[in-house]
Amino acid sequence: MEKCKLSEIELNKIYKIISFENEEVVVKEFDNIGITKGREVSLTNVGLSDPMILKIGDSRVTLRKKLAKKIIVELIK
């Protein structure tokens, strides 16, 4: 499967969160908003795209690209 940083994902494709850079810090930051390993995520906005608007489960989450660069995802659809 194709891996990339969350900051590089394409519109309307589905990815799975597989890892984080600097696990200890990032996991604590993202756990509260549903960004966890194994979750499916997709990009829902176009345009300026910072912050990114992501669909995670049934929720929409905004995330700055600077933080999205710390999340490694894998294309699944």
Secondary structure by P-SEA (a helix, b strand, c coil): ccccccccccccbbbbbccccaaaaaaaacccccccccbbbbbccccccccbbbbcccbbbbbcaaaaaabbbbbcc
